[in-house]
Amino acid sequence: MRGLRASGGIVGLALMVLAGCDAPAPPATSARPSVRPIVAPPEVAPGPSANSLALASYYQRVESDLLSRGLLRRDGGGPDTPYTDTDVMRNFERIAFYDEYQQGAGYRPSSGRAGGLRKWVGPVRMNVEFGASVPEAQQAEDRRLVADYAARLARVTRHPISAGGGAANFHVLFMGEDDRDAMLARIRQLAPEAGPNTIGIFRDMPRTIHCLVVAFSGQGEDHVYRRAIALIRAEHPPLMRQSCVHEELAQGLGLADDFPGARPSIFNDDDEFALLTSQDEELLWLLYHPDLKPGMTPDEARPILRRLLDARAGGPV
């Protein structure tokens, strides 16, 4: 553009010099020169910000490093990861009755005390939302991912869990660094009862937190979930994105903690498994068995868990 304007200026100056030397005066005329309409250049959508690009690069390195070390497995467990009913009982108690973080205190670690059993009693209706930074092609892929996983969770738990229909109560937000303001505004709309500490969890999310879910209990029913909001970072590469969906949506059903002794499991911070495992399916099946009631303590649940596992295995050995 600069070259075009400079050439036009030189040509105009040359014509003015020639007219002053030889050319007769032009005849008078009342015609006005035509005015060209000003055409605004087409708007171009801005690309990702430097912060978003840096975050995407960071997560790509994290994924590559984990894969190079044989982590982020997708096989659900195998001969190298055997487990017994005793393991399942121990892992269920540690993951279902404890919290990773202290409730209402941001990212402060939990006190380490067991609480009551938490779960949904009504249908779970998942809905997917996207920030403006998420391309349409990626949106279509993410919708399929959540819909397929919701169907799997419904089969495993035998609880009504669906995606994409009806009034949603489990909101899955795929949003990036450049969607931060819109994301916070949307969370305030979805959960007007959320206090400053809850909003701060989303606002101050460090990059070491890849994704998260916050579940809300009903009024006067501290152990019955009524609403949940999961946040999946838009900057994640494909496998980490899928891993976040698997872990956060399952944790939002009531398996709230991580336990280093759980293997094979996604409820473990060692990142060995990226996707829901065979043992994780057993934990979800137990959680949503009708004999396990919201608010039960570990002592109340143990004999029920033992009975359910014995019956499933054909009786004690």
PyMOL commands that set and color helices and strands:
alter all, ss='L'
color gray80, all
select helices_A, chain A and resi 2-21+50-68+85-96+136-157+177-190+196-203+238-251+278-287+298-313
alter helices_A, ss='H'
color red, helices_A
select strands_A, chain A and resi 119-120+124-130+161-163+170-175+211-218+221-233
alter strands_A, ss='S'
color yellow, strands_A
deselect
rebuild
show_as cartoon
